[in-house]
Amino acid sequence: LAIIVLSLCFITSSQADDISDFEIEGMSIGDSLLDFISEEEIKIENKKYHYSSKKYYQIRIDKNINQYELVTIHLKDKDKKYIIYNIAGVIEYKNKDKKKCENQMEIIKDSIIGNLNLKAVFDEGNLSWDKTGKSKFKRYSFLMSSTNQYNLSVICQFWDVDTPFSHVLKTTINSEEYDLFLINEAYK
């Protein structure tokens, strides 16, 4: 896990006050994914629609990744510019090592607070995709002064042993527009 004293590998400025100042694997909110991979590569990736609304879809990138095992990106459906609205760096704990995930999340959280002086809010609960209620999460969300929203978060997802999923650490950046989509449209 030496690759993830990743504490600030995704932050470009120590005075970041705008969500576009943050990077994961060199990519930021508002960038065109075409600056990083070709349109053919984007189309090869399977589009995943995770919400009842088909306004945004997700693709996974697992090639040429340095700090994470993979990156997920949400793009707006039918957007030919392929603008990034959400990006998440992901590390899987296939052995379901809860403690490693929590420790890494704390390192990232402390680094964000120490270097950027952002306010962290902690919450935990059940993962909504597991209808049994056995899968849990712990998360730190960071309040951005420019939007007064929590557009940056670090989360550990602890999937129950009866699910096909590994435990996962995600560092996530959302655009303000995507955040509003999650609140107002995604689950209706």
Contacts in CASP RR format, 6 or more apart in sequence:
PFRMAT RR
TARGET T0000
AUTHOR 0000-0000-0000
METHOD contacts of the structure
MODEL  1
LAIIVLSLCFITSSQADDISDFEIEGMSIGDSLLDFISEEEIKIENKKYH
YSSKKYYQIRIDKNINQYELVTIHLKDKDKKYIIYNIAGVIEYKNKDKKK
CENQMEIIKDSIIGNLNLKAVFDEGNLSWDKTGKSKFKRYSFLMSSTNQY
NLSVICQFWDVDTPFSHVLKTTINSEEYDLFLINEAYK
1 100 0 8 1.000
1 104 0 8 1.000
3 66 0 8 1.000
3 67 0 8 1.000
4 67 0 8 1.000
4 68 0 8 1.000
4 91 0 8 1.000
4 104 0 8 1.000
4 107 0 8 1.000
4 108 0 8 1.000
5 107 0 8 1.000
6 67 0 8 1.000
6 68 0 8 1.000
6 104 0 8 1.000
6 108 0 8 1.000
6 171 0 8 1.000
7 107 0 8 1.000
7 108 0 8 1.000
7 110 0 8 1.000
7 111 0 8 1.000
7 112 0 8 1.000
7 115 0 8 1.000
8 111 0 8 1.000
8 112 0 8 1.000
8 115 0 8 1.000
9 66 0 8 1.000
9 67 0 8 1.000
10 22 0 8 1.000
10 23 0 8 1.000
10 24 0 8 1.000
10 25 0 8 1.000
10 26 0 8 1.000
10 67 0 8 1.000
10 89 0 8 1.000
10 171 0 8 1.000
10 173 0 8 1.000
11 21 0 8 1.000
11 22 0 8 1.000
11 23 0 8 1.000
11 112 0 8 1.000
11 115 0 8 1.000
11 116 0 8 1.000
12 21 0 8 1.000
12 22 0 8 1.000
12 23 0 8 1.000
12 28 0 8 1.000
13 21 0 8 1.000
14 115 0 8 1.000
14 116 0 8 1.000
15 116 0 8 1.000
16 22 0 8 1.000
16 116 0 8 1.000
17 144 0 8 1.000
17 145 0 8 1.000
17 146 0 8 1.000
18 144 0 8 1.000
18 146 0 8 1.000
19 29 0 8 1.000
19 144 0 8 1.000
19 146 0 8 1.000
19 147 0 8 1.000
19 151 0 8 1.000
19 152 0 8 1.000
19 173 0 8 1.000
19 174 0 8 1.000
19 175 0 8 1.000
19 176 0 8 1.000
20 28 0 8 1.000
20 29 0 8 1.000
20 30 0 8 1.000
21 28 0 8 1.000
22 28 0 8 1.000
22 29 0 8 1.000
22 152 0 8 1.000
22 173 0 8 1.000
24 67 0 8 1.000
24 68 0 8 1.000
24 71 0 8 1.000
24 87 0 8 1.000
24 88 0 8 1.000
24 89 0 8 1.000
24 171 0 8 1.000
24 173 0 8 1.000
25 61 0 8 1.000
25 65 0 8 1.000
25 66 0 8 1.000
25 67 0 8 1.000
25 68 0 8 1.000
25 71 0 8 1.000
25 89 0 8 1.000
26 36 0 8 1.000
27 33 0 8 1.000
27 36 0 8 1.000
27 71 0 8 1.000
27 73 0 8 1.000
27 84 0 8 1.000
27 87 0 8 1.000
28 84 0 8 1.000
28 87 0 8 1.000
28 173 0 8 1.000
29 84 0 8 1.000
29 85 0 8 1.000
29 86 0 8 1.000
29 87 0 8 1.000
29 151 0 8 1.000
29 173 0 8 1.000
29 174 0 8 1.000
29 175 0 8 1.000
30 83 0 8 1.000
30 84 0 8 1.000
30 85 0 8 1.000
30 175 0 8 1.000
31 83 0 8 1.000
31 84 0 8 1.000
32 81 0 8 1.000
32 82 0 8 1.000
32 83 0 8 1.000
32 84 0 8 1.000
33 42 0 8 1.000
33 73 0 8 1.000
33 75 0 8 1.000
33 82 0 8 1.000
33 83 0 8 1.000
33 84 0 8 1.000
34 42 0 8 1.000
34 81 0 8 1.000
34 82 0 8 1.000
37 61 0 8 1.000
39 82 0 8 1.000
42 59 0 8 1.000
42 75 0 8 1.000
42 82 0 8 1.000
45 59 0 8 1.000
45 60 0 8 1.000
45 61 0 8 1.000
46 59 0 8 1.000
47 57 0 8 1.000
47 58 0 8 1.000
47 59 0 8 1.000
48 57 0 8 1.000
48 58 0 8 1.000
48 59 0 8 1.000
48 60 0 8 1.000
49 56 0 8 1.000
49 57 0 8 1.000
49 58 0 8 1.000
50 58 0 8 1.000
50 186 0 8 1.000
51 185 0 8 1.000
51 186 0 8 1.000
51 187 0 8 1.000
52 186 0 8 1.000
52 187 0 8 1.000
52 188 0 8 1.000
53 181 0 8 1.000
53 185 0 8 1.000
53 186 0 8 1.000
53 188 0 8 1.000
54 77 0 8 1.000
55 76 0 8 1.000
55 77 0 8 1.000
55 181 0 8 1.000
55 185 0 8 1.000
56 74 0 8 1.000
56 75 0 8 1.000
56 76 0 8 1.000
56 77 0 8 1.000
56 85 0 8 1.000
56 86 0 8 1.000
56 178 0 8 1.000
56 181 0 8 1.000
57 74 0 8 1.000
57 75 0 8 1.000
57 77 0 8 1.000
58 72 0 8 1.000
58 73 0 8 1.000
58 74 0 8 1.000
58 75 0 8 1.000
58 86 0 8 1.000
59 72 0 8 1.000
59 73 0 8 1.000
59 75 0 8 1.000
60 70 0 8 1.000
60 71 0 8 1.000
60 72 0 8 1.000
61 70 0 8 1.000
61 71 0 8 1.000
61 72 0 8 1.000
61 73 0 8 1.000
62 69 0 8 1.000
62 70 0 8 1.000
62 71 0 8 1.000
65 71 0 8 1.000
67 89 0 8 1.000
68 89 0 8 1.000
68 90 0 8 1.000
68 91 0 8 1.000
68 171 0 8 1.000
69 90 0 8 1.000
69 91 0 8 1.000
69 92 0 8 1.000
70 89 0 8 1.000
70 90 0 8 1.000
71 87 0 8 1.000
71 88 0 8 1.000
71 89 0 8 1.000
71 90 0 8 1.000
72 86 0 8 1.000
72 87 0 8 1.000
72 88 0 8 1.000
72 89 0 8 1.000
72 90 0 8 1.000
73 84 0 8 1.000
73 86 0 8 1.000
73 87 0 8 1.000
73 88 0 8 1.000
74 84 0 8 1.000
74 85 0 8 1.000
74 86 0 8 1.000
74 87 0 8 1.000
74 178 0 8 1.000
75 82 0 8 1.000
75 83 0 8 1.000
75 84 0 8 1.000
75 85 0 8 1.000
76 83 0 8 1.000
76 85 0 8 1.000
84 175 0 8 1.000
85 174 0 8 1.000
85 175 0 8 1.000
85 177 0 8 1.000
85 178 0 8 1.000
86 172 0 8 1.000
86 173 0 8 1.000
86 174 0 8 1.000
86 175 0 8 1.000
86 178 0 8 1.000
87 172 0 8 1.000
87 173 0 8 1.000
88 170 0 8 1.000
88 171 0 8 1.000
88 172 0 8 1.000
88 173 0 8 1.000
89 170 0 8 1.000
89 171 0 8 1.000
89 172 0 8 1.000
90 168 0 8 1.000
90 169 0 8 1.000
90 170 0 8 1.000
91 101 0 8 1.000
91 104 0 8 1.000
91 168 0 8 1.000
91 169 0 8 1.000
91 170 0 8 1.000
92 166 0 8 1.000
92 167 0 8 1.000
92 168 0 8 1.000
93 100 0 8 1.000
93 101 0 8 1.000
93 166 0 8 1.000
93 167 0 8 1.000
93 168 0 8 1.000
93 169 0 8 1.000
94 166 0 8 1.000
96 158 0 8 1.000
96 159 0 8 1.000
96 161 0 8 1.000
96 166 0 8 1.000
96 167 0 8 1.000
97 167 0 8 1.000
98 156 0 8 1.000
98 158 0 8 1.000
98 167 0 8 1.000
101 156 0 8 1.000
101 158 0 8 1.000
101 167 0 8 1.000
101 168 0 8 1.000
101 169 0 8 1.000
102 138 0 8 1.000
102 156 0 8 1.000
104 169 0 8 1.000
105 138 0 8 1.000
105 140 0 8 1.000
105 154 0 8 1.000
105 155 0 8 1.000
105 156 0 8 1.000
105 169 0 8 1.000
108 154 0 8 1.000
108 171 0 8 1.000
109 120 0 8 1.000
109 140 0 8 1.000
109 154 0 8 1.000
112 118 0 8 1.000
112 120 0 8 1.000
112 142 0 8 1.000
112 152 0 8 1.000
112 154 0 8 1.000
113 120 0 8 1.000
116 142 0 8 1.000
118 142 0 8 1.000
118 143 0 8 1.000
118 144 0 8 1.000
118 152 0 8 1.000
119 142 0 8 1.000
119 143 0 8 1.000
120 140 0 8 1.000
120 141 0 8 1.000
120 142 0 8 1.000
121 140 0 8 1.000
121 141 0 8 1.000
121 142 0 8 1.000
121 143 0 8 1.000
121 150 0 8 1.000
122 138 0 8 1.000
122 139 0 8 1.000
122 140 0 8 1.000
123 138 0 8 1.000
123 139 0 8 1.000
123 141 0 8 1.000
124 136 0 8 1.000
124 137 0 8 1.000
124 138 0 8 1.000
124 139 0 8 1.000
125 136 0 8 1.000
125 137 0 8 1.000
125 138 0 8 1.000
126 133 0 8 1.000
126 135 0 8 1.000
126 136 0 8 1.000
126 137 0 8 1.000
127 133 0 8 1.000
127 135 0 8 1.000
127 136 0 8 1.000
127 137 0 8 1.000
127 157 0 8 1.000
127 158 0 8 1.000
127 159 0 8 1.000
129 135 0 8 1.000
130 159 0 8 1.000
130 160 0 8 1.000
130 163 0 8 1.000
132 160 0 8 1.000
132 162 0 8 1.000
133 160 0 8 1.000
134 160 0 8 1.000
134 162 0 8 1.000
135 157 0 8 1.000
135 158 0 8 1.000
135 159 0 8 1.000
135 160 0 8 1.000
135 163 0 8 1.000
135 165 0 8 1.000
136 157 0 8 1.000
136 158 0 8 1.000
137 155 0 8 1.000
137 156 0 8 1.000
137 157 0 8 1.000
137 158 0 8 1.000
138 155 0 8 1.000
138 156 0 8 1.000
138 158 0 8 1.000
139 153 0 8 1.000
139 154 0 8 1.000
139 155 0 8 1.000
139 156 0 8 1.000
140 153 0 8 1.000
140 154 0 8 1.000
140 155 0 8 1.000
141 150 0 8 1.000
141 152 0 8 1.000
141 153 0 8 1.000
142 150 0 8 1.000
142 151 0 8 1.000
142 152 0 8 1.000
142 153 0 8 1.000
143 149 0 8 1.000
143 150 0 8 1.000
144 150 0 8 1.000
144 151 0 8 1.000
144 152 0 8 1.000
147 176 0 8 1.000
149 176 0 8 1.000
149 179 0 8 1.000
150 179 0 8 1.000
151 173 0 8 1.000
151 174 0 8 1.000
151 175 0 8 1.000
151 176 0 8 1.000
151 179 0 8 1.000
152 171 0 8 1.000
152 172 0 8 1.000
152 173 0 8 1.000
152 174 0 8 1.000
153 170 0 8 1.000
153 171 0 8 1.000
153 172 0 8 1.000
154 169 0 8 1.000
154 170 0 8 1.000
154 171 0 8 1.000
154 172 0 8 1.000
155 169 0 8 1.000
155 170 0 8 1.000
155 172 0 8 1.000
156 167 0 8 1.000
156 168 0 8 1.000
156 169 0 8 1.000
157 165 0 8 1.000
157 167 0 8 1.000
157 168 0 8 1.000
157 170 0 8 1.000
158 167 0 8 1.000
159 165 0 8 1.000
159 166 0 8 1.000
159 167 0 8 1.000
159 168 0 8 1.000
174 182 0 8 1.000
END
